[in-house]
Amino acid sequence: MLIHWASLGGHTELVSLLINYKSPIDPEDDNMMTPLILAASAGKMDVVRLLVSKNANMNAQTIEGHSSLQYAASKGWTIILEMLLDNGANVNICDKRGATPLHRASSRGNLPIVRLLTRNTRIQIDAKDSEGNTPLHLSCEEDHHDVSKCLVEHGARLDTLNKDSKTPLDYANITLARILSSINK
């Protein structure tokens, strides 16, 4: 659909024109991508702002369960993520594998996004994905020290077991394990 391509390309004026001519706000393509999901994924802030102002569904999900918030978290689009959260996007929305935006940002080591998400009072900091991993498991496995510290400082548990009966500390190198253990005392 034209509104999808205009959103993905960041053509704000065209998206606005299409909406004014009664184009649906949330049409889905074959993968259940909406214009908002495409714009958020591509970092098209002005298009995201326009679609949010026109009440686009911020919790729409693709066939894989990915949402605009998850794409913004994955790609590090801080302003877009903040805009979506400020307008009611579900901070704990899960994809088909149970991963939340915090899982995505933590595994990628994106500290600004993790900080933004952990400030949200509704965040489920120890949410488990389909493998039983919390965001802290993922950040420790990827050796993201600052992200791991931030998660623990915001209440992430060090003793949560995943499906392999491993805690986040089992994935941390010795230096990170010591740092996290000292924070948790």
mmCIF file of the C-alpha atoms, coordinates in Angstrom:
data_MODEL
# 
_entry.id   MODEL 
# 
loop_
_atom_site.group_PDB 
_atom_site.id 
_atom_site.type_symbol 
_atom_site.label_atom_id 
_atom_site.label_alt_id 
_atom_site.label_comp_id 
_atom_site.label_asym_id 
_atom_site.label_entity_id 
_atom_site.label_seq_id 
_atom_site.pdbx_PDB_ins_code 
_atom_site.Cartn_x 
_atom_site.Cartn_y 
_atom_site.Cartn_z 
_atom_site.occupancy 
_atom_site.B_iso_or_equiv 
_atom_site.pdbx_formal_charge 
_atom_site.auth_seq_id 
_atom_site.auth_comp_id 
_atom_site.auth_asym_id 
_atom_site.auth_atom_id 
_atom_site.pdbx_PDB_model_num 
ATOM 1   C CA . MET A 1 1   ? 0.000  0.000   0.000  1.00 0.00 ? 1   MET A CA 1 
ATOM 2   C CA . LEU A 1 2   ? 1.140  3.514   -0.713 1.00 0.00 ? 2   LEU A CA 1 
ATOM 3   C CA . ILE A 1 3   ? 0.910  4.623   2.924  1.00 0.00 ? 3   ILE A CA 1 
ATOM 4   C CA . HIS A 1 4   ? 3.359  1.833   3.848  1.00 0.00 ? 4   HIS A CA 1 
ATOM 5   C CA . TRP A 1 5   ? 5.943  2.987   1.325  1.00 0.00 ? 5   TRP A CA 1 
ATOM 6   C CA . ALA A 1 6   ? 5.451  6.640   2.241  1.00 0.00 ? 6   ALA A CA 1 
ATOM 7   C CA . SER A 1 7   ? 5.897  5.831   5.946  1.00 0.00 ? 7   SER A CA 1 
ATOM 8   C CA . LEU A 1 8   ? 8.981  3.701   5.369  1.00 0.00 ? 8   LEU A CA 1 
ATOM 9   C CA . GLY A 1 9   ? 10.513 6.415   3.197  1.00 0.00 ? 9   GLY A CA 1 
ATOM 10  C CA . GLY A 1 10  ? 9.818  9.178   5.702  1.00 0.00 ? 10  GLY A CA 1 
ATOM 11  C CA . HIS A 1 11  ? 7.521  11.109  3.362  1.00 0.00 ? 11  HIS A CA 1 
ATOM 12  C CA . THR A 1 12  ? 5.540  12.890  6.065  1.00 0.00 ? 12  THR A CA 1 
ATOM 13  C CA . GLU A 1 13  ? 3.625  15.185  3.714  1.00 0.00 ? 13  GLU A CA 1 
ATOM 14  C CA . LEU A 1 14  ? 2.487  12.271  1.566  1.00 0.00 ? 14  LEU A CA 1 
ATOM 15  C CA . VAL A 1 15  ? 1.428  10.260  4.628  1.00 0.00 ? 15  VAL A CA 1 
ATOM 16  C CA . SER A 1 16  ? -0.541 13.286  5.846  1.00 0.00 ? 16  SER A CA 1 
ATOM 17  C CA . LEU A 1 17  ? -2.170 13.727  2.447  1.00 0.00 ? 17  LEU A CA 1 
ATOM 18  C CA . LEU A 1 18  ? -3.147 10.058  2.304  1.00 0.00 ? 18  LEU A CA 1 
ATOM 19  C CA . ILE A 1 19  ? -4.666 10.225  5.787  1.00 0.00 ? 19  ILE A CA 1 
ATOM 20  C CA . ASN A 1 20  ? -6.583 13.380  4.851  1.00 0.00 ? 20  ASN A CA 1 
ATOM 21  C CA . TYR A 1 21  ? -7.948 11.485  1.837  1.00 0.00 ? 21  TYR A CA 1 
ATOM 22  C CA . LYS A 1 22  ? -9.223 8.786   4.206  1.00 0.00 ? 22  LYS A CA 1 
ATOM 23  C CA . SER A 1 23  ? -6.479 6.206   3.857  1.00 0.00 ? 23  SER A CA 1 
ATOM 24  C CA . PRO A 1 24  ? -6.692 3.817   6.817  1.00 0.00 ? 24  PRO A CA 1 
ATOM 25  C CA . ILE A 1 25  ? -4.134 4.570   9.555  1.00 0.00 ? 25  ILE A CA 1 
ATOM 26  C CA . ASP A 1 26  ? -3.290 0.950   10.417 1.00 0.00 ? 26  ASP A CA 1 
ATOM 27  C CA . PRO A 1 27  ? -3.544 -1.199  7.281  1.00 0.00 ? 27  PRO A CA 1 
ATOM 28  C CA . GLU A 1 28  ? -1.459 -4.373  7.459  1.00 0.00 ? 28  GLU A CA 1 
ATOM 29  C CA . ASP A 1 29  ? 0.674  -5.808  4.684  1.00 0.00 ? 29  ASP A CA 1 
ATOM 30  C CA . ASP A 1 30  ? 1.279  -9.549  4.187  1.00 0.00 ? 30  ASP A CA 1 
ATOM 31  C CA . ASN A 1 31  ? 3.600  -9.612  7.229  1.00 0.00 ? 31  ASN A CA 1 
ATOM 32  C CA . MET A 1 32  ? 1.125  -7.596  9.322  1.00 0.00 ? 32  MET A CA 1 
ATOM 33  C CA . MET A 1 33  ? 3.429  -4.558  9.176  1.00 0.00 ? 33  MET A CA 1 
ATOM 34  C CA . THR A 1 34  ? 1.607  -1.279  9.721  1.00 0.00 ? 34  THR A CA 1 
ATOM 35  C CA . PRO A 1 35  ? 2.786  2.166   8.627  1.00 0.00 ? 35  PRO A CA 1 
ATOM 36  C CA . LEU A 1 36  ? 3.750  2.954   12.245 1.00 0.00 ? 36  LEU A CA 1 
ATOM 37  C CA . ILE A 1 37  ? 5.834  -0.207  12.586 1.00 0.00 ? 37  ILE A CA 1 
ATOM 38  C CA . LEU A 1 38  ? 7.637  0.599   9.327  1.00 0.00 ? 38  LEU A CA 1 
ATOM 39  C CA . ALA A 1 39  ? 8.266  4.235   10.273 1.00 0.00 ? 39  ALA A CA 1 
ATOM 40  C CA . ALA A 1 40  ? 9.514  3.286   13.765 1.00 0.00 ? 40  ALA A CA 1 
ATOM 41  C CA . SER A 1 41  ? 11.785 0.611   12.327 1.00 0.00 ? 41  SER A CA 1 
ATOM 42  C CA . ALA A 1 42  ? 13.268 3.043   9.807  1.00 0.00 ? 42  ALA A CA 1 
ATOM 43  C CA . GLY A 1 43  ? 13.728 5.838   12.358 1.00 0.00 ? 43  GLY A CA 1 
ATOM 44  C CA . LYS A 1 44  ? 11.312 8.196   10.589 1.00 0.00 ? 44  LYS A CA 1 
ATOM 45  C CA . MET A 1 45  ? 10.520 10.363  13.600 1.00 0.00 ? 45  MET A CA 1 
ATOM 46  C CA . ASP A 1 46  ? 8.238  12.878  11.863 1.00 0.00 ? 46  ASP A CA 1 
ATOM 47  C CA . VAL A 1 47  ? 6.112  10.127  10.333 1.00 0.00 ? 47  VAL A CA 1 
ATOM 48  C CA . VAL A 1 48  ? 5.917  8.369   13.714 1.00 0.00 ? 48  VAL A CA 1 
ATOM 49  C CA . ARG A 1 49  ? 4.837  11.643  15.333 1.00 0.00 ? 49  ARG A CA 1 
ATOM 50  C CA . LEU A 1 50  ? 2.135  12.146  12.683 1.00 0.00 ? 50  LEU A CA 1 
ATOM 51  C CA . LEU A 1 51  ? 0.794  8.591   12.944 1.00 0.00 ? 51  LEU A CA 1 
ATOM 52  C CA . VAL A 1 52  ? 0.766  8.739   16.751 1.00 0.00 ? 52  VAL A CA 1 
ATOM 53  C CA . SER A 1 53  ? -1.145 12.046  16.587 1.00 0.00 ? 53  SER A CA 1 
ATOM 54  C CA . LYS A 1 54  ? -3.708 10.320  14.338 1.00 0.00 ? 54  LYS A CA 1 
ATOM 55  C CA . ASN A 1 55  ? -4.160 7.525   16.907 1.00 0.00 ? 55  ASN A CA 1 
ATOM 56  C CA . ALA A 1 56  ? -2.296 4.765   15.113 1.00 0.00 ? 56  ALA A CA 1 
ATOM 57  C CA . ASN A 1 57  ? -2.264 1.492   17.028 1.00 0.00 ? 57  ASN A CA 1 
ATOM 58  C CA . MET A 1 58  ? 1.019  1.599   18.938 1.00 0.00 ? 58  MET A CA 1 
ATOM 59  C CA . ASN A 1 59  ? 0.700  -2.012  20.030 1.00 0.00 ? 59  ASN A CA 1 
ATOM 60  C CA . ALA A 1 60  ? 0.120  -3.513  16.580 1.00 0.00 ? 60  ALA A CA 1 
ATOM 61  C CA . GLN A 1 61  ? 2.380  -6.485  15.928 1.00 0.00 ? 61  GLN A CA 1 
ATOM 62  C CA . THR A 1 62  ? 3.811  -8.175  12.862 1.00 0.00 ? 62  THR A CA 1 
ATOM 63  C CA . ILE A 1 63  ? 3.346  -11.826 12.056 1.00 0.00 ? 63  ILE A CA 1 
ATOM 64  C CA . GLU A 1 64  ? 6.436  -12.482 14.242 1.00 0.00 ? 64  GLU A CA 1 
ATOM 65  C CA . GLY A 1 65  ? 4.992  -10.376 17.059 1.00 0.00 ? 65  GLY A CA 1 
ATOM 66  C CA . HIS A 1 66  ? 7.312  -7.399  16.579 1.00 0.00 ? 66  HIS A CA 1 
ATOM 67  C CA . SER A 1 67  ? 5.912  -3.981  17.478 1.00 0.00 ? 67  SER A CA 1 
ATOM 68  C CA . SER A 1 68  ? 6.946  -0.423  16.756 1.00 0.00 ? 68  SER A CA 1 
ATOM 69  C CA . LEU A 1 69  ? 8.371  -0.192  20.300 1.00 0.00 ? 69  LEU A CA 1 
ATOM 70  C CA . GLN A 1 70  ? 10.448 -3.339  19.807 1.00 0.00 ? 70  GLN A CA 1 
ATOM 71  C CA . TYR A 1 71  ? 11.890 -2.021  16.558 1.00 0.00 ? 71  TYR A CA 1 
ATOM 72  C CA . ALA A 1 72  ? 12.693 1.343   18.161 1.00 0.00 ? 72  ALA A CA 1 
ATOM 73  C CA . ALA A 1 73  ? 14.411 -0.448  21.066 1.00 0.00 ? 73  ALA A CA 1 
ATOM 74  C CA . SER A 1 74  ? 16.354 -2.763  18.742 1.00 0.00 ? 74  SER A CA 1 
ATOM 75  C CA . LYS A 1 75  ? 17.591 -0.001  16.521 1.00 0.00 ? 75  LYS A CA 1 
ATOM 76  C CA . GLY A 1 76  ? 18.311 2.545   19.236 1.00 0.00 ? 76  GLY A CA 1 
ATOM 77  C CA . TRP A 1 77  ? 15.762 5.158   18.178 1.00 0.00 ? 77  TRP A CA 1 
ATOM 78  C CA . THR A 1 78  ? 15.589 6.831   21.601 1.00 0.00 ? 78  THR A CA 1 
ATOM 79  C CA . ILE A 1 79  ? 13.302 9.727   20.661 1.00 0.00 ? 79  ILE A CA 1 
ATOM 80  C CA . ILE A 1 80  ? 10.872 7.437   18.855 1.00 0.00 ? 80  ILE A CA 1 
ATOM 81  C CA . LEU A 1 81  ? 10.852 5.013   21.779 1.00 0.00 ? 81  LEU A CA 1 
ATOM 82  C CA . GLU A 1 82  ? 10.159 7.849   24.198 1.00 0.00 ? 82  GLU A CA 1 
ATOM 83  C CA . MET A 1 83  ? 7.367  9.183   21.973 1.00 0.00 ? 83  MET A CA 1 
ATOM 84  C CA . LEU A 1 84  ? 5.715  5.765   21.805 1.00 0.00 ? 84  LEU A CA 1 
ATOM 85  C CA . LEU A 1 85  ? 5.975  5.224   25.566 1.00 0.00 ? 85  LEU A CA 1 
ATOM 86  C CA . ASP A 1 86  ? 4.622  8.710   26.296 1.00 0.00 ? 86  ASP A CA 1 
ATOM 87  C CA . ASN A 1 87  ? 1.591  7.886   24.180 1.00 0.00 ? 87  ASN A CA 1 
ATOM 88  C CA . GLY A 1 88  ? 0.723  4.580   25.795 1.00 0.00 ? 88  GLY A CA 1 
ATOM 89  C CA . ALA A 1 89  ? 2.730  1.881   24.014 1.00 0.00 ? 89  ALA A CA 1 
ATOM 90  C CA . ASN A 1 90  ? 2.977  -1.298  26.094 1.00 0.00 ? 90  ASN A CA 1 
ATOM 91  C CA . VAL A 1 91  ? 6.502  -1.301  27.571 1.00 0.00 ? 91  VAL A CA 1 
ATOM 92  C CA . ASN A 1 92  ? 6.286  -5.074  28.162 1.00 0.00 ? 92  ASN A CA 1 
ATOM 93  C CA . ILE A 1 93  ? 4.951  -6.128  24.752 1.00 0.00 ? 93  ILE A CA 1 
ATOM 94  C CA . CYS A 1 94  ? 6.343  -9.550  23.761 1.00 0.00 ? 94  CYS A CA 1 
ATOM 95  C CA . ASP A 1 95  ? 7.135  -10.996 20.368 1.00 0.00 ? 95  ASP A CA 1 
ATOM 96  C CA . LYS A 1 96  ? 6.465  -14.650 19.452 1.00 0.00 ? 96  LYS A CA 1 
ATOM 97  C CA . ARG A 1 97  ? 9.634  -15.693 21.305 1.00 0.00 ? 97  ARG A CA 1 
ATOM 98  C CA . GLY A 1 98  ? 8.623  -13.827 24.451 1.00 0.00 ? 98  GLY A CA 1 
ATOM 99  C CA . ALA A 1 99  ? 11.217 -11.082 23.985 1.00 0.00 ? 99  ALA A CA 1 
ATOM 100 C CA . THR A 1 100 ? 10.300 -7.609  25.205 1.00 0.00 ? 100 THR A CA 1 
ATOM 101 C CA . PRO A 1 101 ? 11.831 -4.296  24.113 1.00 0.00 ? 101 PRO A CA 1 
ATOM 102 C CA . LEU A 1 102 ? 14.074 -4.550  27.200 1.00 0.00 ? 102 LEU A CA 1 
ATOM 103 C CA . HIS A 1 103 ? 15.350 -7.964  26.036 1.00 0.00 ? 103 HIS A CA 1 
ATOM 104 C CA . ARG A 1 104 ? 16.227 -6.470  22.659 1.00 0.00 ? 104 ARG A CA 1 
ATOM 105 C CA . ALA A 1 105 ? 18.001 -3.389  24.016 1.00 0.00 ? 105 ALA A CA 1 
ATOM 106 C CA . SER A 1 106 ? 19.837 -5.423  26.666 1.00 0.00 ? 106 SER A CA 1 
ATOM 107 C CA . SER A 1 107 ? 21.146 -8.002  24.216 1.00 0.00 ? 107 SER A CA 1 
ATOM 108 C CA . ARG A 1 108 ? 22.410 -5.228  21.954 1.00 0.00 ? 108 ARG A CA 1 
ATOM 109 C CA . GLY A 1 109 ? 24.042 -3.296  24.779 1.00 0.00 ? 109 GLY A CA 1 
ATOM 110 C CA . ASN A 1 110 ? 22.040 -0.153  24.132 1.00 0.00 ? 110 ASN A CA 1 
ATOM 111 C CA . LEU A 1 111 ? 22.400 1.638   27.469 1.00 0.00 ? 111 LEU A CA 1 
ATOM 112 C CA . PRO A 1 112 ? 20.370 4.792   26.613 1.00 0.00 ? 112 PRO A CA 1 
ATOM 113 C CA . ILE A 1 113 ? 17.393 2.634   25.594 1.00 0.00 ? 113 ILE A CA 1 
ATOM 114 C CA . VAL A 1 114 ? 17.765 0.387   28.650 1.00 0.00 ? 114 VAL A CA 1 
ATOM 115 C CA . ARG A 1 115 ? 17.843 3.452   30.910 1.00 0.00 ? 115 ARG A CA 1 
ATOM 116 C CA . LEU A 1 116 ? 14.725 4.844   29.270 1.00 0.00 ? 116 LEU A CA 1 
ATOM 117 C CA . LEU A 1 117 ? 12.854 1.553   29.590 1.00 0.00 ? 117 LEU A CA 1 
ATOM 118 C CA . THR A 1 118 ? 13.886 0.937   33.215 1.00 0.00 ? 118 THR A CA 1 
ATOM 119 C CA . ARG A 1 119 ? 12.553 4.352   34.231 1.00 0.00 ? 119 ARG A CA 1 
ATOM 120 C CA . ASN A 1 120 ? 9.080  3.197   33.237 1.00 0.00 ? 120 ASN A CA 1 
ATOM 121 C CA . THR A 1 121 ? 7.195  2.165   36.365 1.00 0.00 ? 121 THR A CA 1 
ATOM 122 C CA . ARG A 1 122 ? 5.359  -0.624  34.490 1.00 0.00 ? 122 ARG A CA 1 
ATOM 123 C CA . ILE A 1 123 ? 8.536  -2.371  33.312 1.00 0.00 ? 123 ILE A CA 1 
ATOM 124 C CA . GLN A 1 124 ? 8.811  -6.067  34.126 1.00 0.00 ? 124 GLN A CA 1 
ATOM 125 C CA . ILE A 1 125 ? 12.563 -6.105  34.570 1.00 0.00 ? 125 ILE A CA 1 
ATOM 126 C CA . ASP A 1 126 ? 12.781 -9.878  35.018 1.00 0.00 ? 126 ASP A CA 1 
ATOM 127 C CA . ALA A 1 127 ? 10.435 -10.867 32.178 1.00 0.00 ? 127 ALA A CA 1 
ATOM 128 C CA . LYS A 1 128 ? 11.431 -14.205 30.658 1.00 0.00 ? 128 LYS A CA 1 
ATOM 129 C CA . ASP A 1 129 ? 11.592 -15.010 26.964 1.00 0.00 ? 129 ASP A CA 1 
ATOM 130 C CA . SER A 1 130 ? 10.733 -18.453 25.552 1.00 0.00 ? 130 SER A CA 1 
ATOM 131 C CA . GLU A 1 131 ? 14.139 -19.771 26.689 1.00 0.00 ? 131 GLU A CA 1 
ATOM 132 C CA . GLY A 1 132 ? 13.601 -18.443 30.200 1.00 0.00 ? 132 GLY A CA 1 
ATOM 133 C CA . ASN A 1 133 ? 16.172 -15.703 29.747 1.00 0.00 ? 133 ASN A CA 1 
ATOM 134 C CA . THR A 1 134 ? 15.689 -12.331 31.374 1.00 0.00 ? 134 THR A CA 1 
ATOM 135 C CA . PRO A 1 135 ? 17.191 -9.161  29.905 1.00 0.00 ? 135 PRO A CA 1 
ATOM 136 C CA . LEU A 1 136 ? 20.008 -9.580  32.456 1.00 0.00 ? 136 LEU A CA 1 
ATOM 137 C CA . HIS A 1 137 ? 20.829 -13.082 31.143 1.00 0.00 ? 137 HIS A CA 1 
ATOM 138 C CA . LEU A 1 138 ? 21.224 -11.599 27.667 1.00 0.00 ? 138 LEU A CA 1 
ATOM 139 C CA . SER A 1 139 ? 23.301 -8.582  28.685 1.00 0.00 ? 139 SER A CA 1 
ATOM 140 C CA . CYS A 1 140 ? 25.635 -10.777 30.756 1.00 0.00 ? 140 CYS A CA 1 
ATOM 141 C CA . GLU A 1 141 ? 25.996 -13.281 27.920 1.00 0.00 ? 141 GLU A CA 1 
ATOM 142 C CA . GLU A 1 142 ? 26.952 -10.469 25.534 1.00 0.00 ? 142 GLU A CA 1 
ATOM 143 C CA . ASP A 1 143 ? 29.335 -8.941  28.134 1.00 0.00 ? 143 ASP A CA 1 
ATOM 144 C CA . HIS A 1 144 ? 27.532 -5.598  28.285 1.00 0.00 ? 144 HIS A CA 1 
ATOM 145 C CA . HIS A 1 145 ? 28.809 -4.379  31.669 1.00 0.00 ? 145 HIS A CA 1 
ATOM 146 C CA . ASP A 1 146 ? 27.030 -1.006  31.813 1.00 0.00 ? 146 ASP A CA 1 
ATOM 147 C CA . VAL A 1 147 ? 23.694 -2.450  30.733 1.00 0.00 ? 147 VAL A CA 1 
ATOM 148 C CA . SER A 1 148 ? 24.005 -5.298  33.235 1.00 0.00 ? 148 SER A CA 1 
ATOM 149 C CA . LYS A 1 149 ? 24.834 -2.857  36.038 1.00 0.00 ? 149 LYS A CA 1 
ATOM 150 C CA . CYS A 1 150 ? 21.863 -0.666  35.106 1.00 0.00 ? 150 CYS A CA 1 
ATOM 151 C CA . LEU A 1 151 ? 19.505 -3.647  35.165 1.00 0.00 ? 151 LEU A CA 1 
ATOM 152 C CA . VAL A 1 152 ? 20.717 -4.789  38.603 1.00 0.00 ? 152 VAL A CA 1 
ATOM 153 C CA . GLU A 1 153 ? 20.510 -1.224  39.946 1.00 0.00 ? 153 GLU A CA 1 
ATOM 154 C CA . HIS A 1 154 ? 16.859 -1.231  38.835 1.00 0.00 ? 154 HIS A CA 1 
ATOM 155 C CA . GLY A 1 155 ? 16.080 -4.493  40.604 1.00 0.00 ? 155 GLY A CA 1 
ATOM 156 C CA . ALA A 1 156 ? 16.952 -7.264  38.147 1.00 0.00 ? 156 ALA A CA 1 
ATOM 157 C CA . ARG A 1 157 ? 17.522 -10.513 40.001 1.00 0.00 ? 157 ARG A CA 1 
ATOM 158 C CA . LEU A 1 158 ? 20.839 -12.340 39.814 1.00 0.00 ? 158 LEU A CA 1 
ATOM 159 C CA . ASP A 1 159 ? 19.354 -15.709 40.802 1.00 0.00 ? 159 ASP A CA 1 
ATOM 160 C CA . THR A 1 160 ? 16.682 -16.183 38.124 1.00 0.00 ? 160 THR A CA 1 
ATOM 161 C CA . LEU A 1 161 ? 17.070 -19.527 36.367 1.00 0.00 ? 161 LEU A CA 1 
ATOM 162 C CA . ASN A 1 162 ? 16.478 -19.971 32.641 1.00 0.00 ? 162 ASN A CA 1 
ATOM 163 C CA . LYS A 1 163 ? 15.442 -23.247 30.947 1.00 0.00 ? 163 LYS A CA 1 
ATOM 164 C CA . ASP A 1 164 ? 19.062 -24.440 31.105 1.00 0.00 ? 164 ASP A CA 1 
ATOM 165 C CA . SER A 1 165 ? 19.035 -23.849 34.891 1.00 0.00 ? 165 SER A CA 1 
ATOM 166 C CA . LYS A 1 166 ? 21.527 -20.996 34.522 1.00 0.00 ? 166 LYS A CA 1 
ATOM 167 C CA . THR A 1 167 ? 21.477 -17.626 36.251 1.00 0.00 ? 167 THR A CA 1 
ATOM 168 C CA . PRO A 1 168 ? 22.693 -14.391 34.665 1.00 0.00 ? 168 PRO A CA 1 
ATOM 169 C CA . LEU A 1 169 ? 25.913 -14.769 36.687 1.00 0.00 ? 169 LEU A CA 1 
ATOM 170 C CA . ASP A 1 170 ? 26.580 -18.078 34.926 1.00 0.00 ? 170 ASP A CA 1 
ATOM 171 C CA . TYR A 1 171 ? 26.890 -16.105 31.688 1.00 0.00 ? 171 TYR A CA 1 
ATOM 172 C CA . ALA A 1 172 ? 28.916 -13.218 33.118 1.00 0.00 ? 172 ALA A CA 1 
ATOM 173 C CA . ASN A 1 173 ? 32.700 -13.114 33.011 1.00 0.00 ? 173 ASN A CA 1 
ATOM 174 C CA . ILE A 1 174 ? 34.407 -13.040 36.411 1.00 0.00 ? 174 ILE A CA 1 
ATOM 175 C CA . THR A 1 175 ? 34.839 -9.258  36.452 1.00 0.00 ? 175 THR A CA 1 
ATOM 176 C CA . LEU A 1 176 ? 31.206 -8.592  35.610 1.00 0.00 ? 176 LEU A CA 1 
ATOM 177 C CA . ALA A 1 177 ? 30.015 -11.233 38.088 1.00 0.00 ? 177 ALA A CA 1 
ATOM 178 C CA . ARG A 1 178 ? 31.956 -9.511  40.894 1.00 0.00 ? 178 ARG A CA 1 
ATOM 179 C CA . ILE A 1 179 ? 30.619 -6.073  39.953 1.00 0.00 ? 179 ILE A CA 1 
ATOM 180 C CA . LEU A 1 180 ? 27.020 -7.285  39.836 1.00 0.00 ? 180 LEU A CA 1 
ATOM 181 C CA . SER A 1 181 ? 27.329 -9.232  43.083 1.00 0.00 ? 181 SER A CA 1 
ATOM 182 C CA . SER A 1 182 ? 28.675 -6.134  44.861 1.00 0.00 ? 182 SER A CA 1 
ATOM 183 C CA . ILE A 1 183 ? 25.734 -4.030  43.634 1.00 0.00 ? 183 ILE A CA 1 
ATOM 184 C CA . ASN A 1 184 ? 23.238 -6.628  44.804 1.00 0.00 ? 184 ASN A CA 1 
ATOM 185 C CA . LYS A 1 185 ? 24.479 -6.723  48.443 1.00 0.00 ? 185 LYS A CA 1 
# 
